[in-house]
Amino acid sequence: MVRVKVCGITNLEDALTSVKAGADAVGFIIYSESKRFVKAKDVRKITSKLPPFVSKVGVFVNEDPRDVLEILSYAHLDFAQLHGEETPDDCDYIGAHRVIKVFRLKGEDEIEKIGPYVGKVRAILLDTYDTKVYGGTGRPFDWTLALKVKERFPELPLILSGGLNPDNVVEAVRSVSPFAVDVCSGVEREAGVKDPSKVETFVKRAKCSL
């Protein structure tokens, strides 16, 4: 069964809604330029009230690895999702067992840049490329390209993101068979505010798609 991460959580209510719906992980964007930015102190308040066995993920963009480690500990986060130009050494410093590295690939010719991260990360996440923003574009990732990444690096658990929503998640999972799917804007009422009905529908469809 595919795993589901609901990202862009900004409040306790949405976090609990996601967990109740069956999400395996919730994500908090600790990047000040994001519309869904949450301060570490507020993330800490939310994670302290979540039940066990739910993975808590902090999303970072070009943050100093030392600061990432400090925030992970302070905010009770399990994983660091690195959305910028972080190097394999950065990932290694934080700890391969707790790093999800994001790749915003423009085409097949960029697949090989994943190679140096093998053994340095726990999983990879594929998201839609945009020149202006790091994620949250609302546009689907190229699923054909995702399949080629899986074929080239079968040892890396693949998380599919980019423009996923309750209407296309079944097709996405059946087309790519990813380890997990990651949703943010596709289950929102507005930026940073989840729609409980959409969250519930997304999780149910994702997990019953195969």
C-alpha distance (Angstrom), angle and dihedral (degrees) to the residues before:
residue distance angle dihedral
M1 . . .
V2 3.79 . .
R3 3.79 117.6 .
V4 3.80 121.5 -126.5
K5 3.79 130.3 -145.3
V6 3.79 120.9 -170.6
C7 3.78 108.2 -156.1
G8 3.79 135.5 -169.6
I9 3.81 93.4 49.9
T10 3.82 110.7 171.4
N11 3.81 103.6 167.8
L12 3.80 142.4 32.5
E13 3.80 94.9 -111.9
D14 3.81 92.8 59.1
A15 3.79 91.5 44.7
L16 3.80 91.9 53.2
T17 3.81 91.3 44.0
S18 3.81 89.7 54.8
V19 3.80 92.9 47.7
K20 3.81 92.1 47.5
A21 3.81 89.6 50.9
G22 3.80 89.5 56.2
A23 3.79 104.0 -98.4
D24 3.80 113.2 162.2
A25 3.79 93.9 -153.3
V26 3.79 140.9 17.4
G27 3.78 124.9 -153.3
F28 3.80 132.3 -146.9
I29 3.80 120.9 -162.0
I30 3.79 108.7 -137.0
Y31 3.78 94.9 -177.6
S32 3.80 116.3 110.6
E33 3.81 96.3 -146.6
S34 3.80 93.0 59.0
K35 3.80 121.6 99.5
R36 3.81 85.4 -134.3
F37 3.81 96.9 50.2
V38 3.79 116.4 150.6
K39 3.80 123.9 -172.1
A40 3.79 116.5 -121.7
K41 3.82 91.6 -117.6
D42 3.81 90.1 56.9
V43 3.79 92.2 45.8
R44 3.80 87.9 53.8
K45 3.82 90.8 54.3
I46 3.81 90.9 52.3
T47 3.80 98.9 43.5
S48 3.80 91.4 49.6
K49 3.80 88.6 63.6
L50 3.81 98.8 46.8
P51 3.81 121.7 103.4
P52 3.81 121.7 -110.2
F53 3.81 124.2 -89.2
V54 3.81 93.2 40.0
S55 3.79 113.7 115.9
K56 3.79 116.0 -129.4
V57 3.80 115.7 -152.0
G58 3.78 128.8 -166.7
V59 3.80 116.1 -154.4
F60 3.80 114.9 -146.2
V61 3.80 134.4 179.6
N62 3.81 118.0 -155.1
E63 3.79 91.9 -33.0
D64 3.80 119.7 162.0
P65 3.84 105.8 -94.4
R66 3.81 90.0 -130.1
D67 3.79 90.4 56.8
V68 3.80 90.8 46.5
L69 3.80 90.6 56.5
E70 3.79 91.5 47.4
I71 3.81 92.5 50.7
L72 3.80 93.0 45.5
S73 3.78 89.6 56.5
Y74 3.80 96.7 40.8
A75 3.82 96.4 46.6
H76 3.83 95.2 41.0
L77 3.80 93.6 -117.5
D78 3.80 123.7 163.6
F79 3.79 100.9 -160.0
A80 3.79 140.6 26.4
Q81 3.79 115.1 -140.5
L82 3.80 106.1 -158.7
H83 3.79 112.1 -153.8
G84 3.79 102.3 172.5
E85 3.80 138.0 60.4
E86 3.79 95.3 -59.9
T87 3.80 114.2 159.4
P88 3.82 128.8 -130.3
D89 3.81 87.0 -105.7
D90 3.81 90.3 55.2
C91 3.81 89.4 52.9
D92 3.78 91.4 46.8
Y93 3.81 91.0 51.3
I94 3.80 92.4 53.2
G95 3.79 91.5 44.1
A96 3.79 128.9 -92.6
H97 3.80 91.0 -126.7
R98 3.81 92.0 65.3
V99 3.81 105.6 33.5
I100 3.80 126.3 102.1
K101 3.80 108.5 -172.4
V102 3.78 118.6 -154.1
F103 3.79 121.5 -144.0
R104 3.79 120.6 -166.8
L105 3.76 98.4 -165.4
K106 3.80 120.8 -166.7
G107 3.79 95.1 -166.8
E108 3.80 148.9 -21.8
D109 3.80 92.1 -76.9
E110 3.82 89.3 68.3
I111 3.81 97.0 55.9
E112 3.81 93.2 93.4
K113 3.80 92.1 63.5
I114 3.80 86.2 76.0
G115 3.82 90.8 65.0
P116 3.83 98.7 82.8
Y117 3.82 89.7 56.4
V118 3.80 95.3 60.2
G119 3.81 106.4 116.7
K120 3.81 90.7 13.9
V121 3.82 98.6 78.3
R122 3.80 139.6 44.2
A123 3.81 94.5 -137.1
I124 3.79 142.9 -16.7
L125 3.78 128.1 -122.5
L126 3.79 122.6 -153.7
D127 3.79 116.9 -149.6
T128 3.78 136.4 170.9
Y129 3.80 115.7 -85.6
D130 3.79 118.3 -118.6
T131 3.79 128.5 168.4
K132 3.81 93.8 -144.4
V133 3.80 107.4 39.3
Y134 3.79 139.8 36.1
G135 3.79 102.8 -129.7
G136 3.78 129.9 -39.7
T137 3.81 92.4 88.6
G138 3.80 94.3 135.1
R139 3.80 88.9 -137.4
P140 3.83 121.4 119.9
F141 3.78 121.4 -109.9
D142 3.82 116.2 -121.7
W143 3.81 102.1 -92.2
T144 3.81 91.9 -163.8
L145 3.79 88.5 58.3
A146 3.81 89.7 48.2
L147 3.81 89.8 56.8
K148 3.79 90.4 52.4
V149 3.81 90.1 51.4
K150 3.83 89.9 51.8
E151 3.78 90.6 50.2
R152 3.80 93.0 48.8
F153 3.82 96.7 43.7
P154 3.83 107.7 25.8
E155 3.81 91.1 158.2
L156 3.82 92.4 66.5
P157 3.82 117.8 80.2
L158 3.80 105.5 -125.5
I159 3.79 123.2 -140.7
L160 3.80 114.7 -164.9
S161 3.79 120.0 -146.4
G162 3.77 138.6 155.0
G163 3.80 124.9 96.2
L164 3.79 96.0 -7.0
N165 3.81 117.8 156.9
P166 3.81 139.3 155.6
D167 3.81 90.9 -82.9
N168 3.80 98.8 55.1
V169 3.81 106.0 25.7
V170 3.82 94.8 91.8
E171 3.80 91.4 54.2
A172 3.80 90.7 44.8
V173 3.80 93.8 53.0
R174 3.79 93.5 44.2
S175 3.80 91.5 47.9
V176 3.80 99.1 46.0
S177 3.84 106.5 18.1
P178 3.82 91.1 -148.3
F179 3.78 124.7 -173.4
A180 3.80 87.5 -118.7
V181 3.79 143.9 -8.8
D182 3.79 125.4 -133.2
V183 3.80 122.4 -152.6
C184 3.78 131.7 -175.8
S185 3.81 121.4 143.2
G186 3.81 92.1 24.3
V187 3.81 91.7 73.3
E188 3.81 99.5 39.3
R189 3.78 135.7 109.7
E190 3.78 87.9 -159.3
A191 3.78 135.0 -18.1
G192 3.80 107.8 -52.8
V193 3.81 96.0 5.4
K194 3.81 119.3 96.3
D195 3.80 126.5 -145.5
P196 3.84 105.7 -132.9
S197 3.79 92.7 -151.5
K198 3.80 92.5 52.1
V199 3.80 92.0 46.2
E200 3.78 92.2 51.5
T201 3.80 93.3 46.0
F202 3.80 93.1 46.7
V203 3.80 94.7 51.1
K204 3.80 93.5 44.7
R205 3.80 93.7 49.0
A206 3.79 93.8 44.4
K207 3.79 93.5 51.9
C208 3.83 94.6 43.9
S209 3.80 95.6 44.3
L210 3.83 98.7 97.0
